[in-house]
Amino acid sequence: MGSVIYSERTVGIWTTGTTSPPHSAVPPVDSLGDVIMTTTNDGSDERNEPDLSFLESRPARVAEIPNLALGRTSIGEGSRTVDSRALTIGRDIRLSGEITQCELLVVEGYLDATVPDAKTMEIAQTGHFKGTAILGDAIIGGEFEGDLTVTNRLRITSTGRVTGTIRYGHLEIENGGEIHGELSVSS
């Protein structure tokens, strides 16, 4: 027989003549990450240190998630970063209530709410908002139903539909976008 690897129990045995243990007989590591001592057939103890050289060749990086709206808005000149007071209502999520102190509200699912003071709201093509909203800026790509006040820019995309009482500072409607209801310019 060749070598035996010990921990609290025998982990693996392989025959003489092999240059390395079978895959299942990798030296065990204790709870602190130290390799446990092994015994060879000549009776000497040796310490098997793991090869971590591959870590040196891999630079640290931040994961990038494509199409993540959180933290960025497409309103205004270029995009701007907002603080952590952002909320995204996911595609198959239904939520109702009042949302306050929100910098960026992204609606991809269904939201029945009062939003008295959000800075920016984006309703995705799959999103539906029902209720009252007072906003700085808004992009409507899905459906809005209710009372909407936008002090700066209201943009309705080609897939957007707004129904209700709408007050705005500046209005943009793409070809195909719809507005139904009472319109007025806010001062």
C-alpha positions as CSV (number, residue, x, y, z in Angstrom):
1,M,0.0,0.0,0.0
2,G,1.0,3.6,-0.5
3,S,-0.1,6.5,1.6
4,V,-3.0,7.0,4.0
5,I,-4.4,10.5,4.7
6,Y,-5.7,10.9,8.2
7,S,-8.1,13.3,9.8
8,E,-10.8,12.1,12.2
9,R,-11.2,9.2,9.9
10,T,-9.3,7.6,7.0
11,V,-10.0,9.7,3.9
12,G,-8.3,7.7,1.2
13,I,-5.8,4.9,0.4
14,W,-4.0,4.4,-2.9
15,T,-1.5,1.9,-4.1
16,T,2.3,2.2,-4.5
17,G,3.4,3.4,-7.9
18,T,0.8,6.1,-8.3
19,T,2.2,9.7,-8.4
20,S,-0.8,11.3,-6.9
21,P,-3.8,10.3,-4.8
22,P,-7.2,9.7,-6.4
23,H,-9.4,12.8,-6.7
24,S,-11.4,11.9,-3.6
25,A,-8.3,11.8,-1.5
26,V,-7.4,15.5,-1.5
27,P,-5.7,16.4,1.8
28,P,-8.3,17.4,4.4
29,V,-8.4,20.9,5.7
30,D,-9.4,21.9,9.3
31,S,-11.9,24.6,10.2
32,L,-9.1,27.3,10.1
33,G,-8.1,26.3,6.6
34,D,-4.9,24.5,7.6
35,V,-3.9,21.3,5.8
36,I,-4.0,18.3,8.2
37,M,-0.7,16.3,8.4
38,T,-0.3,13.2,6.3
39,T,1.8,10.1,6.8
40,T,3.7,8.5,3.9
41,N,4.8,4.8,3.6
42,D,8.4,5.7,4.7
43,G,7.1,6.9,8.1
44,S,8.0,10.6,7.6
45,D,5.5,13.3,8.2
46,E,4.9,15.9,5.6
47,R,2.7,19.0,5.3
48,N,0.8,19.4,2.0
49,E,0.3,23.1,1.3
50,P,-2.4,23.9,-1.3
51,D,-1.3,25.5,-4.5
52,L,-2.9,29.0,-4.5
53,S,-0.9,30.5,-7.3
54,F,-4.0,30.8,-9.5
55,L,-5.3,33.5,-7.2
56,E,-2.4,35.8,-8.0
57,S,-3.2,35.7,-11.7
58,R,-6.9,36.7,-11.2
59,P,-7.4,40.4,-10.6
60,A,-10.2,41.5,-8.2
61,R,-13.2,42.9,-10.0
62,V,-16.6,44.2,-9.4
63,A,-19.4,42.2,-10.9
64,E,-21.4,44.2,-13.6
65,I,-25.0,43.4,-14.0
66,P,-26.4,44.4,-17.4
67,N,-29.7,46.4,-17.7
68,L,-29.8,47.2,-14.0
69,A,-31.8,50.4,-13.6
70,L,-31.1,50.8,-9.9
71,G,-28.9,53.7,-9.2
72,R,-29.2,55.2,-12.7
73,T,-31.8,57.2,-14.5
74,S,-32.1,58.0,-18.1
75,I,-33.8,61.4,-17.6
76,G,-32.0,64.6,-18.4
77,E,-28.5,65.1,-19.8
78,G,-26.7,61.7,-19.6
79,S,-27.3,59.4,-16.7
80,R,-26.9,60.4,-13.0
81,T,-26.3,58.4,-9.9
82,V,-28.8,58.5,-7.1
83,D,-28.4,57.4,-3.5
84,S,-29.6,54.1,-2.0
85,R,-33.2,55.3,-1.6
86,A,-34.3,53.4,-4.7
87,L,-37.1,50.8,-5.0
88,T,-37.8,48.4,-7.9
89,I,-41.1,46.6,-8.1
90,G,-40.2,43.4,-10.0
91,R,-42.0,42.0,-13.0
92,D,-44.4,39.6,-11.2
93,I,-44.7,41.6,-8.0
94,R,-47.9,43.2,-6.8
95,L,-47.5,45.9,-4.1
96,S,-49.9,48.4,-2.6
97,G,-49.5,51.1,0.0
98,E,-47.7,54.5,0.4
99,I,-44.1,55.0,-0.8
100,T,-42.2,58.0,0.7
101,Q,-38.6,59.3,0.7
102,C,-37.9,57.5,-2.6
103,E,-35.2,58.9,-5.0
104,L,-35.9,56.4,-7.8
105,L,-39.0,54.2,-8.2
106,V,-38.9,51.6,-10.9
107,V,-42.2,49.7,-11.6
108,E,-41.9,46.5,-13.6
109,G,-44.8,44.8,-11.9
110,Y,-48.1,46.1,-10.4
111,L,-48.2,49.0,-7.9
112,D,-51.3,50.4,-6.4
113,A,-50.0,53.3,-4.2
114,T,-49.7,56.8,-3.2
115,V,-46.3,58.3,-3.9
116,P,-46.2,61.8,-2.5
117,D,-42.6,62.9,-3.0
118,A,-40.5,60.6,-5.3
119,K,-37.7,62.2,-7.3
120,T,-38.0,60.0,-10.3
121,M,-40.3,57.2,-11.4
122,E,-39.9,54.8,-14.3
123,I,-42.7,52.5,-15.4
124,A,-41.3,49.7,-17.6
125,Q,-43.3,48.3,-20.5
126,T,-44.5,45.5,-18.2
127,G,-45.3,47.9,-15.3
128,H,-48.7,49.1,-14.1
129,F,-49.2,51.9,-11.6
130,K,-52.6,52.8,-10.1
131,G,-53.0,55.7,-7.7
132,T,-51.5,59.1,-7.0
133,A,-48.0,60.2,-7.6
134,I,-46.2,63.6,-7.2
135,L,-42.8,63.3,-8.9
136,G,-39.9,65.4,-10.1
137,D,-39.4,63.4,-13.4
138,A,-41.2,60.4,-14.9
139,I,-40.8,58.0,-17.8
140,I,-43.9,56.0,-18.6
141,G,-43.4,52.9,-20.7
142,G,-46.2,50.9,-19.3
143,E,-49.6,52.0,-17.8
144,F,-50.3,54.8,-15.3
145,E,-53.9,55.2,-14.0
146,G,-54.8,57.9,-11.6
147,D,-53.6,61.4,-10.5
148,L,-50.1,62.2,-11.8
149,T,-48.2,65.4,-11.1
150,V,-44.7,65.8,-12.6
151,T,-43.0,69.0,-11.7
152,N,-40.2,68.7,-14.3
153,R,-40.2,66.3,-17.3
154,L,-42.9,63.7,-18.1
155,R,-41.9,61.4,-20.9
156,I,-44.4,58.9,-22.4
157,T,-42.7,56.3,-24.5
158,S,-44.2,54.6,-27.6
159,T,-45.6,51.8,-25.3
160,G,-46.8,54.1,-22.5
161,R,-50.4,54.8,-21.6
162,V,-51.5,57.4,-19.1
163,T,-55.1,57.7,-17.9
164,G,-56.4,60.2,-15.4
165,T,-55.5,63.7,-14.3
166,I,-52.1,64.7,-15.5
167,R,-50.1,67.8,-14.5
168,Y,-46.6,68.3,-15.9
169,G,-43.8,70.9,-16.3
170,H,-42.5,69.6,-19.7
171,L,-44.2,66.9,-21.7
172,E,-42.7,64.5,-24.3
173,I,-44.8,61.8,-26.0
174,E,-43.2,59.4,-28.4
175,N,-45.1,58.2,-31.5
176,G,-47.6,55.6,-30.2
177,G,-47.7,56.9,-26.6
178,E,-51.2,57.6,-25.2
179,I,-52.8,60.1,-22.8
180,H,-56.4,60.0,-21.8
181,G,-57.9,62.4,-19.3
182,E,-57.4,66.0,-18.1
183,L,-54.1,67.7,-18.9
184,S,-52.6,70.8,-17.4
185,V,-49.2,72.5,-17.2
186,S,-48.0,72.8,-13.6
187,S,-46.3,76.0,-12.6
